[in-house]
């Protein structure tokens, strides 16, 4: 995952919830039409996890 707008914006759908914007690649299939993004921490490293992608 990268922070910011994708360089090929036409390849992505923009989804906005409250003040959060997420670019999802066109063609991605989500289980129950829902993607869940959560933050995880392991020791000193933080990462984002996306759940619900069926591709």
N, CA, C and O atoms as a CHARMM CRD file, in Angstrom:
* protein
*
  220
    1    1 UNK  N      0.83200  -1.16800   0.00000 PROA 1      0.00000
    2    1 UNK  CA     0.00000   0.00000   0.00000 PROA 1      0.00000
    3    1 UNK  C      0.87900   1.23400   0.00000 PROA 1      0.00000
    4    1 UNK  O      1.96600   1.26000   0.57800 PROA 1      0.00000
    5    2 UNK  N      0.38500   2.22500  -0.64900 PROA 2      0.00000
    6    2 UNK  CA     1.10400   3.49000  -0.71500 PROA 2      0.00000
    7    2 UNK  C      0.21200   4.61000  -0.21900 PROA 2      0.00000
    8    2 UNK  O     -1.01300   4.52900  -0.30900 PROA 2      0.00000
    9    3 UNK  N      0.82600   5.64300   0.29800 PROA 3      0.00000
   10    3 UNK  CA     0.08400   6.81500   0.74300 PROA 3      0.00000
   11    3 UNK  C     -0.02600   7.78100  -0.42400 PROA 3      0.00000
   12    3 UNK  O      0.95700   8.03200  -1.12100 PROA 3      0.00000
   13    4 UNK  N     -1.21400   8.32200  -0.63600 PROA 4      0.00000
   14    4 UNK  CA    -1.41100   9.31100  -1.68200 PROA 4      0.00000
   15    4 UNK  C     -2.21800   8.77900  -2.84600 PROA 4      0.00000
   16    4 UNK  O     -2.67500   7.63600  -2.84200 PROA 4      0.00000
   17    5 UNK  N     -2.38200   9.62300  -3.82900 PROA 5      0.00000
   18    5 UNK  CA    -3.17100   9.31300  -5.01800 PROA 5      0.00000
   19    5 UNK  C     -2.35400   8.44200  -5.97500 PROA 5      0.00000
   20    5 UNK  O     -1.16400   8.69400  -6.16400 PROA 5      0.00000
   21    6 UNK  N     -2.97500   7.41400  -6.58600 PROA 6      0.00000
   22    6 UNK  CA    -2.23300   6.57300  -7.53200 PROA 6      0.00000
   23    6 UNK  C     -1.85600   7.34900  -8.79500 PROA 6      0.00000
   24    6 UNK  O     -2.54500   8.29200  -9.18400 PROA 6      0.00000
   25    7 UNK  N     -0.75900   6.94400  -9.42800 PROA 7      0.00000
   26    7 UNK  CA    -0.31300   7.63900 -10.63800 PROA 7      0.00000
   27    7 UNK  C     -1.26100   7.39300 -11.81400 PROA 7      0.00000
   28    7 UNK  O     -1.43800   8.27400 -12.65500 PROA 7      0.00000
   29    8 UNK  N     -1.86700   6.21500 -11.88200 PROA 8      0.00000
   30    8 UNK  CA    -2.84400   5.90100 -12.94100 PROA 8      0.00000
   31    8 UNK  C     -4.23600   5.89700 -12.31600 PROA 8      0.00000
   32    8 UNK  O     -4.83100   4.83900 -12.11100 PROA 8      0.00000
   33    9 UNK  N     -4.74100   7.07200 -12.02200 PROA 9      0.00000
   34    9 UNK  CA    -5.99800   7.24200 -11.27700 PROA 9      0.00000
   35    9 UNK  C     -7.18600   6.57100 -11.95700 PROA 9      0.00000
   36    9 UNK  O     -8.12900   6.16500 -11.27800 PROA 9      0.00000
   37   10 UNK  N     -7.16000   6.44700 -13.29500 PROA 10     0.00000
   38   10 UNK  CA    -8.27700   5.83600 -14.02000 PROA 10     0.00000
   39   10 UNK  C     -8.40400   4.33600 -13.75700 PROA 10     0.00000
   40   10 UNK  O     -9.43300   3.74100 -14.07800 PROA 10     0.00000
   41   11 UNK  N     -7.37500   3.72100 -13.18000 PROA 11     0.00000
   42   11 UNK  CA    -7.40200   2.28600 -12.87700 PROA 11     0.00000
   43   11 UNK  C     -8.01700   1.99100 -11.51100 PROA 11     0.00000
   44   11 UNK  O     -8.10000   0.83000 -11.11000 PROA 11     0.00000
   45   12 UNK  N     -8.44800   3.02800 -10.79300 PROA 12     0.00000
   46   12 UNK  CA    -8.92100   2.86500  -9.42000 PROA 12     0.00000
   47   12 UNK  C    -10.27900   3.52200  -9.20100 PROA 12     0.00000
   48   12 UNK  O    -10.62900   4.49100  -9.87500 PROA 12     0.00000
   49   13 UNK  N    -11.02800   2.98800  -8.26000 PROA 13     0.00000
   50   13 UNK  CA   -12.25300   3.61600  -7.76600 PROA 13     0.00000
   51   13 UNK  C    -11.91300   4.30700  -6.45500 PROA 13     0.00000
   52   13 UNK  O    -11.20600   3.74500  -5.61800 PROA 13     0.00000
   53   14 UNK  N    -12.40600   5.50700  -6.27600 PROA 14     0.00000
   54   14 UNK  CA   -12.19400   6.25100  -5.03300 PROA 14     0.00000
   55   14 UNK  C    -13.38200   6.00500  -4.11300 PROA 14     0.00000
   56   14 UNK  O    -14.53200   6.23900  -4.48600 PROA 14     0.00000
   57   15 UNK  N    -13.08900   5.53000  -2.90500 PROA 15     0.00000
   58   15 UNK  CA   -14.12100   5.30800  -1.89200 PROA 15     0.00000
   59   15 UNK  C    -13.80400   6.22400  -0.71800 PROA 15     0.00000
   60   15 UNK  O    -12.68700   6.21500  -0.20000 PROA 15     0.00000
   61   16 UNK  N    -14.79100   7.01700  -0.29800 PROA 16     0.00000
   62   16 UNK  CA   -14.60200   7.94300   0.81600 PROA 16     0.00000
   63   16 UNK  C    -15.60700   7.63700   1.92100 PROA 16     0.00000
   64   16 UNK  O    -16.80900   7.52500   1.67900 PROA 16     0.00000
   65   17 UNK  N    -15.08500   7.50600   3.13500 PROA 17     0.00000
   66   17 UNK  CA   -15.91700   7.31500   4.32200 PROA 17     0.00000
   67   17 UNK  C    -15.42800   8.32400   5.35100 PROA 17     0.00000
   68   17 UNK  O    -14.26100   8.31200   5.74300 PROA 17     0.00000
   69   18 UNK  N    -16.32900   9.19100   5.78300 PROA 18     0.00000
   70   18 UNK  CA   -15.95900  10.29400   6.67400 PROA 18     0.00000
   71   18 UNK  C    -14.82000  11.07000   6.02500 PROA 18     0.00000
   72   18 UNK  O    -14.98200  11.58300   4.91700 PROA 18     0.00000
   73   19 UNK  N    -13.67900  11.16700   6.68400 PROA 19     0.00000
   74   19 UNK  CA   -12.55000  11.92000   6.12200 PROA 19     0.00000
   75   19 UNK  C    -11.45200  11.00200   5.58800 PROA 19     0.00000
   76   19 UNK  O    -10.31900  11.43900   5.38400 PROA 19     0.00000
   77   20 UNK  N    -11.78700   9.73500   5.36400 PROA 20     0.00000
   78   20 UNK  CA   -10.80400   8.76600   4.88200 PROA 20     0.00000
   79   20 UNK  C    -11.09300   8.44700   3.41700 PROA 20     0.00000
   80   20 UNK  O    -12.22100   8.11000   3.05700 PROA 20     0.00000
   81   21 UNK  N    -10.06400   8.55500   2.58000 PROA 21     0.00000
   82   21 UNK  CA   -10.17900   8.23500   1.15300 PROA 21     0.00000
   83   21 UNK  C     -9.32300   7.01100   0.85400 PROA 21     0.00000
   84   21 UNK  O     -8.16400   6.93500   1.26400 PROA 21     0.00000
   85   22 UNK  N     -9.90900   6.05200   0.13200 PROA 22     0.00000
   86   22 UNK  CA    -9.20100   4.82500  -0.22800 PROA 22     0.00000
   87   22 UNK  C     -9.38300   4.59000  -1.72100 PROA 22     0.00000
   88   22 UNK  O    -10.49900   4.65600  -2.23600 PROA 22     0.00000
   89   23 UNK  N     -8.28300   4.31600  -2.41100 PROA 23     0.00000
   90   23 UNK  CA    -8.33500   3.97400  -3.82500 PROA 23     0.00000
   91   23 UNK  C     -8.27200   2.45600  -3.94300 PROA 23     0.00000
   92   23 UNK  O     -7.32100   1.82600  -3.47900 PROA 23     0.00000
   93   24 UNK  N     -9.30000   1.87200  -4.57200 PROA 24     0.00000
   94   24 UNK  CA    -9.37800   0.42400  -4.75100 PROA 24     0.00000
   95   24 UNK  C     -9.28600   0.13500  -6.24300 PROA 24     0.00000
   96   24 UNK  O    -10.01500   0.72000  -7.04400 PROA 24     0.00000
   97   25 UNK  N     -8.38600  -0.77000  -6.61100 PROA 25     0.00000
   98   25 UNK  CA    -8.19600  -1.10700  -8.02400 PROA 25     0.00000
   99   25 UNK  C     -9.50200  -1.60600  -8.62300 PROA 25     0.00000
  100   25 UNK  O    -10.19700  -2.43300  -8.03300 PROA 25     0.00000
  101   26 UNK  N     -9.82500  -1.09200  -9.80400 PROA 26     0.00000
  102   26 UNK  CA   -11.04800  -1.50900 -10.49300 PROA 26     0.00000
  103   26 UNK  C    -10.98200  -3.00600 -10.76700 PROA 26     0.00000
  104   26 UNK  O     -9.92800  -3.53700 -11.11600 PROA 26     0.00000
  105   27 UNK  N    -12.11400  -3.67700 -10.60600 PROA 27     0.00000
  106   27 UNK  CA   -12.17600  -5.11200 -10.83500 PROA 27     0.00000
  107   27 UNK  C    -12.04900  -5.93800  -9.57200 PROA 27     0.00000
  108   27 UNK  O    -12.29600  -7.14400  -9.59800 PROA 27     0.00000
  109   28 UNK  N    -11.66600  -5.31100  -8.45700 PROA 28     0.00000
  110   28 UNK  CA   -11.57600  -6.04200  -7.19200 PROA 28     0.00000
  111   28 UNK  C    -12.98400  -6.41100  -6.74300 PROA 28     0.00000
  112   28 UNK  O    -13.88500  -5.57300  -6.73300 PROA 28     0.00000
  113   29 UNK  N    -13.15900  -7.66300  -6.37800 PROA 29     0.00000
  114   29 UNK  CA   -14.44500  -8.14200  -5.88500 PROA 29     0.00000
  115   29 UNK  C    -14.35000  -8.27800  -4.37400 PROA 29     0.00000
  116   29 UNK  O    -13.42800  -8.90600  -3.85300 PROA 29     0.00000
  117   30 UNK  N    -15.31000  -7.68600  -3.67400 PROA 30     0.00000
  118   30 UNK  CA   -15.32000  -7.72800  -2.21000 PROA 30     0.00000
  119   30 UNK  C    -16.41800  -8.67100  -1.73500 PROA 30     0.00000
  120   30 UNK  O    -17.53800  -8.64500  -2.24600 PROA 30     0.00000
  121   31 UNK  N    -16.08500  -9.50300  -0.75000 PROA 31     0.00000
  122   31 UNK  CA   -17.08600 -10.37600  -0.14000 PROA 31     0.00000
  123   31 UNK  C    -18.17300  -9.51900   0.48700 PROA 31     0.00000
  124   31 UNK  O    -17.86900  -8.57600   1.21700 PROA 31     0.00000
  125   32 UNK  N    -19.41800  -9.82400   0.21700 PROA 32     0.00000
  126   32 UNK  CA   -20.56100  -9.07500   0.75800 PROA 32     0.00000
  127   32 UNK  C    -20.46000  -7.58200   0.46100 PROA 32     0.00000
  128   32 UNK  O    -21.02600  -6.76700   1.19000 PROA 32     0.00000
  129   33 UNK  N    -19.73800  -7.21400  -0.61000 PROA 33     0.00000
  130   33 UNK  CA   -19.57000  -5.81800  -1.01700 PROA 33     0.00000
  131   33 UNK  C    -18.94700  -4.96500   0.08800 PROA 33     0.00000
  132   33 UNK  O    -19.24100  -3.77500   0.20200 PROA 33     0.00000
  133   34 UNK  N    -18.07800  -5.58700   0.90900 PROA 34     0.00000
  134   34 UNK  CA   -17.46700  -4.88400   2.03800 PROA 34     0.00000
  135   34 UNK  C    -15.96900  -5.17000   2.12300 PROA 34     0.00000
  136   34 UNK  O    -15.54500  -6.32500   2.08000 PROA 34     0.00000
  137   35 UNK  N    -15.17600  -4.10800   2.24200 PROA 35     0.00000
  138   35 UNK  CA   -13.75500  -4.22400   2.55700 PROA 35     0.00000
  139   35 UNK  C    -13.54100  -3.62800   3.93800 PROA 35     0.00000
  140   35 UNK  O    -14.09500  -2.57800   4.26300 PROA 35     0.00000
  141   36 UNK  N    -12.74200  -4.29600   4.74100 PROA 36     0.00000
  142   36 UNK  CA   -12.43100  -3.80900   6.08100 PROA 36     0.00000
  143   36 UNK  C    -10.93600  -3.53600   6.15700 PROA 36     0.00000
  144   36 UNK  O    -10.12200  -4.41200   5.86500 PROA 36     0.00000
  145   37 UNK  N    -10.58100  -2.32400   6.54900 PROA 37     0.00000
  146   37 UNK  CA    -9.17600  -1.93500   6.68500 PROA 37     0.00000
  147   37 UNK  C     -8.91200  -1.68400   8.15700 PROA 37     0.00000
  148   37 UNK  O     -9.61600  -0.91200   8.80800 PROA 37     0.00000
  149   38 UNK  N     -7.88400  -2.34800   8.67400 PROA 38     0.00000
  150   38 UNK  CA    -7.55200  -2.17400  10.08900 PROA 38     0.00000
  151   38 UNK  C     -6.04500  -1.99900  10.24000 PROA 38     0.00000
  152   38 UNK  O     -5.26700  -2.40400   9.37600 PROA 38     0.00000
  153   39 UNK  N     -5.65300  -1.39400  11.34400 PROA 39     0.00000
  154   39 UNK  CA    -4.23700  -1.19300  11.65400 PROA 39     0.00000
  155   39 UNK  C     -3.79700  -2.27900  12.62300 PROA 39     0.00000
  156   39 UNK  O     -4.49600  -2.59300  13.58700 PROA 39     0.00000
  157   40 UNK  N     -2.63300  -2.84500  12.35300 PROA 40     0.00000
  158   40 UNK  CA    -2.06300  -3.87800  13.22100 PROA 40     0.00000
  159   40 UNK  C     -0.66900  -3.43100  13.64000 PROA 40     0.00000
  160   40 UNK  O      0.03300  -2.74400  12.89800 PROA 40     0.00000
  161   41 UNK  N     -0.29300  -3.83400  14.83300 PROA 41     0.00000
  162   41 UNK  CA     1.05100  -3.51500  15.32100 PROA 41     0.00000
  163   41 UNK  C      1.70900  -4.79900  15.80700 PROA 41     0.00000
  164   41 UNK  O      1.11100  -5.57700  16.55000 PROA 41     0.00000
  165   42 UNK  N      2.94400  -5.00600  15.38000 PROA 42     0.00000
  166   42 UNK  CA     3.75100  -6.12900  15.84700 PROA 42     0.00000
  167   42 UNK  C      5.10800  -5.57100  16.22800 PROA 42     0.00000
  168   42 UNK  O      5.86100  -5.08600  15.38300 PROA 42     0.00000
  169   43 UNK  N      5.40200  -5.64700  17.50600 PROA 43     0.00000
  170   43 UNK  CA     6.61700  -5.05100  18.06400 PROA 43     0.00000
  171   43 UNK  C      6.64100  -3.56600  17.71300 PROA 43     0.00000
  172   43 UNK  O      5.77300  -2.83000  18.18300 PROA 43     0.00000
  173   44 UNK  N      7.57900  -3.09800  16.92000 PROA 44     0.00000
  174   44 UNK  CA     7.68600  -1.67600  16.58900 PROA 44     0.00000
  175   44 UNK  C      7.14600  -1.36000  15.19200 PROA 44     0.00000
  176   44 UNK  O      7.23500  -0.21700  14.74400 PROA 44     0.00000
  177   45 UNK  N      6.59900  -2.33600  14.51200 PROA 45     0.00000
  178   45 UNK  CA     6.14100  -2.14400  13.13400 PROA 45     0.00000
  179   45 UNK  C      4.61900  -2.06500  13.06500 PROA 45     0.00000
  180   45 UNK  O      3.91900  -2.90100  13.63400 PROA 45     0.00000
  181   46 UNK  N      4.11500  -1.04700  12.35900 PROA 46     0.00000
  182   46 UNK  CA     2.67400  -0.90700  12.14200 PROA 46     0.00000
  183   46 UNK  C      2.37100  -1.16300  10.67100 PROA 46     0.00000
  184   46 UNK  O      3.17100  -0.83100   9.79500 PROA 46     0.00000
  185   47 UNK  N      1.21600  -1.75300  10.40900 PROA 47     0.00000
  186   47 UNK  CA     0.81200  -2.00000   9.02600 PROA 47     0.00000
  187   47 UNK  C     -0.70600  -1.96600   8.91300 PROA 47     0.00000
  188   47 UNK  O     -1.41900  -2.08600   9.90900 PROA 47     0.00000
  189   48 UNK  N     -1.18600  -1.80000   7.68700 PROA 48     0.00000
  190   48 UNK  CA    -2.62000  -1.84300   7.41300 PROA 48     0.00000
  191   48 UNK  C     -2.95500  -3.20900   6.83300 PROA 48     0.00000
  192   48 UNK  O     -2.19500  -3.76600   6.04300 PROA 48     0.00000
  193   49 UNK  N     -4.10500  -3.73800   7.23800 PROA 49     0.00000
  194   49 UNK  CA    -4.56300  -5.04000   6.76200 PROA 49     0.00000
  195   49 UNK  C     -5.92000  -4.84300   6.10000 PROA 49     0.00000
  196   49 UNK  O     -6.81300  -4.21900   6.67400 PROA 49     0.00000
  197   50 UNK  N     -6.07200  -5.37900   4.88700 PROA 50     0.00000
  198   50 UNK  CA    -7.34400  -5.30100   4.16400 PROA 50     0.00000
  199   50 UNK  C     -7.97000  -6.69200   4.16600 PROA 50     0.00000
  200   50 UNK  O     -7.34100  -7.67100   3.76300 PROA 50     0.00000
  201   51 UNK  N     -9.21400  -6.76300   4.62400 PROA 51     0.00000
  202   51 UNK  CA    -9.93600  -8.03300   4.65400 PROA 51     0.00000
  203   51 UNK  C    -11.17300  -7.92800   3.76900 PROA 51     0.00000
  204   51 UNK  O    -11.76800  -6.85800   3.64600 PROA 51     0.00000
  205   52 UNK  N    -11.55000  -9.03200   3.16200 PROA 52     0.00000
  206   52 UNK  CA   -12.77000  -9.08500   2.37900 PROA 52     0.00000
  207   52 UNK  C    -12.56800  -9.11000   0.88000 PROA 52     0.00000
  208   52 UNK  O    -13.54600  -9.13600   0.13200 PROA 52     0.00000
  209   53 UNK  N    -11.31500  -9.10400   0.41500 PROA 53     0.00000
  210   53 UNK  CA   -11.06400  -9.12400  -1.02500 PROA 53     0.00000
  211   53 UNK  C    -11.19000 -10.54700  -1.55200 PROA 53     0.00000
  212   53 UNK  O    -10.52600 -11.46300  -1.06600 PROA 53     0.00000
  213   54 UNK  N    -12.05100 -10.72200  -2.55200 PROA 54     0.00000
  214   54 UNK  CA   -12.22300 -12.02900  -3.17600 PROA 54     0.00000
  215   54 UNK  C    -11.51600 -12.07600  -4.53000 PROA 54     0.00000
  216   54 UNK  O    -11.40500 -13.14400  -5.13300 PROA 54     0.00000
  217   55 UNK  N    -11.04300 -10.93800  -5.00700 PROA 55     0.00000
  218   55 UNK  CA   -10.38300 -10.75400  -6.30000 PROA 55     0.00000
  219   55 UNK  C    -11.35100 -11.12500  -7.35700 PROA 55     0.00000
  220   55 UNK  O    -11.02800 -11.05300  -8.54300 PROA 55     0.00000
